[in-house]
């Protein structure tokens, strides 16, 4: 994957001004996120994992996404760093209307490269949902579940239920314009949207090396 501005993905929007240390940290986090995504999408059961995370309606898009990984032809949404006040407590957010990922400035001030990488992967997951489930939205916080699968983290059933019943929608305002986003609720009190109804199942552990989907 090419995160360079010439690819159309771009590290940062032109109106974002960062110090050299923060810029280097963000570049490193993007590179680490790229490596993790490459590893995940190249795994033999990645299509099954995607089916676990997302309510897929466009199955051709799954094949296209995986093929693009092999050819390194797919792009990353634009990334923009915003003041924390604009983020309303969220560490990260994704706007499908603008195809942009927003990061809270404090995330770059904590020297938490792992946390930043995870937030980028989570918001990228919201972008993937727009490809695989166009015009719809997978129930719960699919970005957080995608991040968990990509990083191979362990979830118990209670935590999985929390993620799958969470309302991840929010609003941020830029230049007087309200923008609907899906966001990382780490710093917010997430809302529950009720019991998930569907066919996705879970058994003990999810990660890039495990089969977790019953079809």
C-alpha atoms as a printed R data frame, in Angstrom:
    type eleno elety resid chain resno       x       y      z
1   ATOM     1    CA   UNK     A     1   0.000   0.000  0.000
2   ATOM     2    CA   UNK     A     2   1.155   3.485 -0.785
3   ATOM     3    CA   UNK     A     3   0.193   6.137  1.743
4   ATOM     4    CA   UNK     A     4   2.013   8.905 -0.126
5   ATOM     5    CA   UNK     A     5   0.134  11.997 -1.350
6   ATOM     6    CA   UNK     A     6   0.817  11.022 -4.955
7   ATOM     7    CA   UNK     A     7  -1.305   7.911 -4.524
8   ATOM     8    CA   UNK     A     8  -4.366   9.958 -3.698
9   ATOM     9    CA   UNK     A     9  -4.424   8.741 -0.117
10  ATOM    10    CA   UNK     A    10  -2.271  11.339  1.629
11  ATOM    11    CA   UNK     A    11  -0.781  11.333  5.116
12  ATOM    12    CA   UNK     A    12  -2.332  14.644  6.102
13  ATOM    13    CA   UNK     A    13  -4.601  17.275  4.691
14  ATOM    14    CA   UNK     A    14  -2.914  20.441  3.503
15  ATOM    15    CA   UNK     A    15  -4.298  22.513  6.382
16  ATOM    16    CA   UNK     A    16  -2.846  20.288  9.094
17  ATOM    17    CA   UNK     A    17   0.332  21.644 10.672
18  ATOM    18    CA   UNK     A    18   2.401  19.295 12.824
19  ATOM    19    CA   UNK     A    19   5.818  19.501 14.379
20  ATOM    20    CA   UNK     A    20   8.518  17.282 12.934
21  ATOM    21    CA   UNK     A    21   8.313  14.827 15.843
22  ATOM    22    CA   UNK     A    22   4.538  14.444 15.560
23  ATOM    23    CA   UNK     A    23   4.754  14.117 11.787
24  ATOM    24    CA   UNK     A    24   7.376  11.394 12.107
25  ATOM    25    CA   UNK     A    25   5.283   9.593 14.717
26  ATOM    26    CA   UNK     A    26   2.217   9.675 12.483
27  ATOM    27    CA   UNK     A    27   4.254   8.453  9.524
28  ATOM    28    CA   UNK     A    28   5.574   5.571 11.630
29  ATOM    29    CA   UNK     A    29   2.076   4.723 12.861
30  ATOM    30    CA   UNK     A    30   0.775   4.688  9.300
31  ATOM    31    CA   UNK     A    31   3.632   2.430  8.241
32  ATOM    32    CA   UNK     A    32   2.934   0.053 11.132
33  ATOM    33    CA   UNK     A    33  -0.786   0.049 10.328
34  ATOM    34    CA   UNK     A    34   0.074  -0.709  6.698
35  ATOM    35    CA   UNK     A    35   2.176  -3.698  7.740
36  ATOM    36    CA   UNK     A    36  -0.551  -5.081  9.995
37  ATOM    37    CA   UNK     A    37  -3.211  -4.671  7.299
38  ATOM    38    CA   UNK     A    38  -0.951  -6.290  4.707
39  ATOM    39    CA   UNK     A    39  -0.412  -9.260  7.006
40  ATOM    40    CA   UNK     A    40  -4.125  -9.584  7.725
41  ATOM    41    CA   UNK     A    41  -5.352  -9.303  4.134
42  ATOM    42    CA   UNK     A    42  -2.705 -11.777  2.971
43  ATOM    43    CA   UNK     A    43  -3.763 -14.460  5.459
44  ATOM    44    CA   UNK     A    44  -5.604 -17.471  3.960
45  ATOM    45    CA   UNK     A    45  -8.739 -16.929  6.059
46  ATOM    46    CA   UNK     A    46  -9.009 -13.154  5.648
47  ATOM    47    CA   UNK     A    47 -12.230 -13.414  3.616
48  ATOM    48    CA   UNK     A    48 -13.836 -15.401  6.440
49  ATOM    49    CA   UNK     A    49 -12.621 -12.879  8.985
50  ATOM    50    CA   UNK     A    50 -14.131 -10.043  6.954
51  ATOM    51    CA   UNK     A    51 -17.416 -11.951  6.887
52  ATOM    52    CA   UNK     A    52 -17.324 -12.150 10.666
53  ATOM    53    CA   UNK     A    53 -16.748  -8.427 11.105
54  ATOM    54    CA   UNK     A    54 -18.942  -6.935  8.383
55  ATOM    55    CA   UNK     A    55 -22.488  -7.454  7.101
56  ATOM    56    CA   UNK     A    56 -21.204  -7.947  3.554
57  ATOM    57    CA   UNK     A    57 -23.589  -7.190  0.693
58  ATOM    58    CA   UNK     A    58 -21.002  -6.712 -2.070
59  ATOM    59    CA   UNK     A    59 -19.033  -9.956 -2.264
60  ATOM    60    CA   UNK     A    60 -17.188  -8.887 -5.401
61  ATOM    61    CA   UNK     A    61 -15.733  -6.024 -3.365
62  ATOM    62    CA   UNK     A    62 -14.163  -8.563 -1.015
63  ATOM    63    CA   UNK     A    63 -12.343 -10.208 -3.898
64  ATOM    64    CA   UNK     A    64 -11.314  -6.845 -5.318
65  ATOM    65    CA   UNK     A    65  -9.987  -5.683 -1.953
66  ATOM    66    CA   UNK     A    66  -7.906  -8.816 -1.473
67  ATOM    67    CA   UNK     A    67  -6.588  -8.702 -5.046
68  ATOM    68    CA   UNK     A    68  -5.611  -5.073 -4.600
69  ATOM    69    CA   UNK     A    69  -3.571  -5.984 -1.543
70  ATOM    70    CA   UNK     A    70  -1.539  -8.426 -3.615
71  ATOM    71    CA   UNK     A    71  -0.875  -5.760 -6.239
72  ATOM    72    CA   UNK     A    72  -0.489  -3.026 -3.580
73  ATOM    73    CA   UNK     A    73  -2.995  -0.932 -5.524
74  ATOM    74    CA   UNK     A    74  -5.457   0.059 -2.823
75  ATOM    75    CA   UNK     A    75  -5.365   3.394 -1.039
76  ATOM    76    CA   UNK     A    76  -5.867   4.727  2.469
77  ATOM    77    CA   UNK     A    77  -8.310   7.528  3.336
78  ATOM    78    CA   UNK     A    78  -6.913  10.992  3.945
79  ATOM    79    CA   UNK     A    79  -5.769  11.488  7.541
80  ATOM    80    CA   UNK     A    80  -6.332  14.788  9.339
81  ATOM    81    CA   UNK     A    81  -5.315  15.707 12.890
82  ATOM    82    CA   UNK     A    82  -7.823  17.852 14.805
83  ATOM    83    CA   UNK     A    83  -7.849  19.604 18.156
84  ATOM    84    CA   UNK     A    84  -9.382  17.436 20.856
85  ATOM    85    CA   UNK     A    85 -12.275  19.868 21.312
86  ATOM    86    CA   UNK     A    86 -13.411  19.180 17.756
87  ATOM    87    CA   UNK     A    87 -13.244  15.424 18.331
88  ATOM    88    CA   UNK     A    88 -15.729  15.512 21.230
89  ATOM    89    CA   UNK     A    89 -13.710  13.064 23.297
90  ATOM    90    CA   UNK     A    90 -13.026  10.522 20.551
91  ATOM    91    CA   UNK     A    91  -9.477   9.487 19.673
92  ATOM    92    CA   UNK     A    92 -10.355   8.801 16.048
93  ATOM    93    CA   UNK     A    93 -13.263   9.104 13.625
94  ATOM    94    CA   UNK     A    94 -14.098   8.321 10.004
95  ATOM    95    CA   UNK     A    95 -16.327  10.290  7.629
96  ATOM    96    CA   UNK     A    96 -17.668   8.310  4.685
97  ATOM    97    CA   UNK     A    97 -18.906  11.521  3.044
98  ATOM    98    CA   UNK     A    98 -15.374  12.934  2.976
99  ATOM    99    CA   UNK     A    99 -13.534   9.609  2.992
100 ATOM   100    CA   UNK     A   100 -11.326  10.994  5.730
101 ATOM   101    CA   UNK     A   101  -9.915   9.724  8.998
102 ATOM   102    CA   UNK     A   102  -9.670  12.229 11.839
103 ATOM   103    CA   UNK     A   103  -7.271  11.822 14.762
104 ATOM   104    CA   UNK     A   104  -7.269  13.712 18.064
105 ATOM   105    CA   UNK     A   105  -4.131  15.826 18.456
106 ATOM   106    CA   UNK     A   106  -3.570  14.475 21.977
107 ATOM   107    CA   UNK     A   107  -3.014  11.036 20.481
108 ATOM   108    CA   UNK     A   108   0.194  12.352 18.929
109 ATOM   109    CA   UNK     A   109   1.250  13.992 22.185
110 ATOM   110    CA   UNK     A   110   1.205  10.806 24.258
111 ATOM   111    CA   UNK     A   111   4.040   9.105 22.347
112 ATOM   112    CA   UNK     A   112   1.726   6.080 22.086
113 ATOM   113    CA   UNK     A   113   2.652   4.607 18.718
114 ATOM   114    CA   UNK     A   114   0.731   1.390 19.378
115 ATOM   115    CA   UNK     A   115  -2.422   3.289 20.319
116 ATOM   116    CA   UNK     A   116  -2.193   5.457 17.230
117 ATOM   117    CA   UNK     A   117  -1.679   2.430 15.003
118 ATOM   118    CA   UNK     A   118  -4.729   0.753 16.518
119 ATOM   119    CA   UNK     A   119  -6.870   3.843 16.024
120 ATOM   120    CA   UNK     A   120  -5.826   4.092 12.371
121 ATOM   121    CA   UNK     A   121  -6.700   0.428 11.804
122 ATOM   122    CA   UNK     A   122 -10.049   0.892 13.557
123 ATOM   123    CA   UNK     A   123 -11.007   3.869 11.408
124 ATOM   124    CA   UNK     A   124  -9.773   2.065  8.299
125 ATOM   125    CA   UNK     A   125 -12.249  -0.643  9.261
126 ATOM   126    CA   UNK     A   126 -15.088   1.856  8.896
127 ATOM   127    CA   UNK     A   127 -13.770   2.643  5.427
128 ATOM   128    CA   UNK     A   128 -13.740  -1.066  4.539
129 ATOM   129    CA   UNK     A   129 -17.382  -1.280  5.623
130 ATOM   130    CA   UNK     A   130 -18.303   1.320  2.982
131 ATOM   131    CA   UNK     A   131 -16.690  -0.903  0.340
132 ATOM   132    CA   UNK     A   132 -18.185  -4.213  1.407
133 ATOM   133    CA   UNK     A   133 -21.558  -2.926  2.599
134 ATOM   134    CA   UNK     A   134 -22.249   0.128  0.395
135 ATOM   135    CA   UNK     A   135 -25.131   2.343  1.440
136 ATOM   136    CA   UNK     A   136 -25.540   0.470  4.721
137 ATOM   137    CA   UNK     A   137 -23.714   0.196  8.024
138 ATOM   138    CA   UNK     A   138 -22.728  -2.951  9.861
139 ATOM   139    CA   UNK     A   139 -24.363  -3.130 13.295
140 ATOM   140    CA   UNK     A   140 -22.282  -2.088 16.291
141 ATOM   141    CA   UNK     A   141 -18.761  -0.688 16.168
142 ATOM   142    CA   UNK     A   142 -17.416  -2.667 13.223
143 ATOM   143    CA   UNK     A   143 -14.239  -0.590 13.231
144 ATOM   144    CA   UNK     A   144 -13.306  -1.729 16.723
145 ATOM   145    CA   UNK     A   145 -14.102  -5.345 15.878
146 ATOM   146    CA   UNK     A   146 -12.021  -5.080 12.691
147 ATOM   147    CA   UNK     A   147  -9.093  -3.720 14.702
148 ATOM   148    CA   UNK     A   148  -9.411  -6.589 17.179
149 ATOM   149    CA   UNK     A   149  -9.335  -9.173 14.398
150 ATOM   150    CA   UNK     A   150  -6.435  -7.537 12.545
151 ATOM   151    CA   UNK     A   151  -4.312  -7.305 15.701
152 ATOM   152    CA   UNK     A   152  -5.264 -10.807 16.863
153 ATOM   153    CA   UNK     A   153  -6.543  -9.620 20.241
154 ATOM   154    CA   UNK     A   154  -8.601 -11.812 22.563
155 ATOM   155    CA   UNK     A   155 -12.260 -11.009 23.308
156 ATOM   156    CA   UNK     A   156 -14.618 -12.688 25.731
157 ATOM   157    CA   UNK     A   157 -18.282 -12.951 24.824
158 ATOM   158    CA   UNK     A   158 -19.315  -9.977 26.969
159 ATOM   159    CA   UNK     A   159 -16.802  -7.713 25.242
160 ATOM   160    CA   UNK     A   160 -17.840  -8.973 21.823
161 ATOM   161    CA   UNK     A   161 -21.481  -8.243 22.647
162 ATOM   162    CA   UNK     A   162 -20.553  -4.736 23.781
163 ATOM   163    CA   UNK     A   163 -18.804  -4.039 20.485
164 ATOM   164    CA   UNK     A   164 -21.585  -5.508 18.367
165 ATOM   165    CA   UNK     A   165 -24.295  -3.483 20.133
166 ATOM   166    CA   UNK     A   166 -22.465  -0.170 20.388
167 ATOM   167    CA   UNK     A   167 -23.606   2.977 18.608
168 ATOM   168    CA   UNK     A   168 -20.432   4.412 17.096
169 ATOM   169    CA   UNK     A   169 -21.989   7.388 15.318
170 ATOM   170    CA   UNK     A   170 -21.147  10.976 16.184
171 ATOM   171    CA   UNK     A   171 -20.889  14.490 14.801
172 ATOM   172    CA   UNK     A   172 -17.847  16.718 14.473
173 ATOM   173    CA   UNK     A   173 -17.976  20.295 13.239
174 ATOM   174    CA   UNK     A   174 -15.324  21.651 10.872
175 ATOM   175    CA   UNK     A   175 -15.474  25.245  9.634
176 ATOM   176    CA   UNK     A   176 -19.082  25.459 10.742
177 ATOM   177    CA   UNK     A   177 -20.092  22.303  8.869
178 ATOM   178    CA   UNK     A   178 -21.495  19.337 10.814
179 ATOM   179    CA   UNK     A   179 -19.955  16.076  9.609
180 ATOM   180    CA   UNK     A   180 -21.399  12.670 10.465
181 ATOM   181    CA   UNK     A   181 -18.695  10.243 11.564
182 ATOM   182    CA   UNK     A   182 -18.181   6.812 13.035
183 ATOM   183    CA   UNK     A   183 -15.794   7.136 15.920
184 ATOM   184    CA   UNK     A   184 -13.521   5.439 18.394
185 ATOM   185    CA   UNK     A   185 -15.511   5.605 21.636
186 ATOM   186    CA   UNK     A   186 -12.497   4.949 23.855
187 ATOM   187    CA   UNK     A   187 -12.759   8.347 25.537
188 ATOM   188    CA   UNK     A   188 -16.549   8.584 25.346
189 ATOM   189    CA   UNK     A   189 -19.438   6.795 26.956
190 ATOM   190    CA   UNK     A   190 -20.704   4.615 24.149
191 ATOM   191    CA   UNK     A   191 -24.399   4.081 23.593
192 ATOM   192    CA   UNK     A   192 -25.921   0.623 23.334
193 ATOM   193    CA   UNK     A   193 -28.207   0.016 20.367
194 ATOM   194    CA   UNK     A   194 -29.770  -3.229 21.579
195 ATOM   195    CA   UNK     A   195 -29.221  -6.902 20.986
196 ATOM   196    CA   UNK     A   196 -27.540  -7.784 17.727
197 ATOM   197    CA   UNK     A   197 -29.652  -9.902 15.420
198 ATOM   198    CA   UNK     A   198 -27.748 -11.780 12.748
199 ATOM   199    CA   UNK     A   199 -25.795 -14.866 11.771
200 ATOM   200    CA   UNK     A   200 -22.317 -13.889 12.905
201 ATOM   201    CA   UNK     A   201 -20.995 -16.158 15.644
202 ATOM   202    CA   UNK     A   202 -18.089 -16.165 18.045
203 ATOM   203    CA   UNK     A   203 -16.139 -18.870 19.820
204 ATOM   204    CA   UNK     A   204 -13.569 -17.966 22.462
205 ATOM   205    CA   UNK     A   205 -10.916 -16.145 20.423
206 ATOM   206    CA   UNK     A   206 -10.493 -14.080 17.332
207 ATOM   207    CA   UNK     A   207  -7.278 -13.375 15.492
208 ATOM   208    CA   UNK     A   208  -5.675 -13.586 12.096
209 ATOM   209    CA   UNK     A   209  -4.741 -17.247 12.504
210 ATOM   210    CA   UNK     A   210  -8.119 -18.539 13.714
211 ATOM   211    CA   UNK     A   211 -11.372 -19.565 12.072
212 ATOM   212    CA   UNK     A   212 -14.134 -17.623 13.812
213 ATOM   213    CA   UNK     A   213 -16.997 -17.615 11.355
214 ATOM   214    CA   UNK     A   214 -19.921 -19.957 10.914
215 ATOM   215    CA   UNK     A   215 -21.641 -19.546  7.550
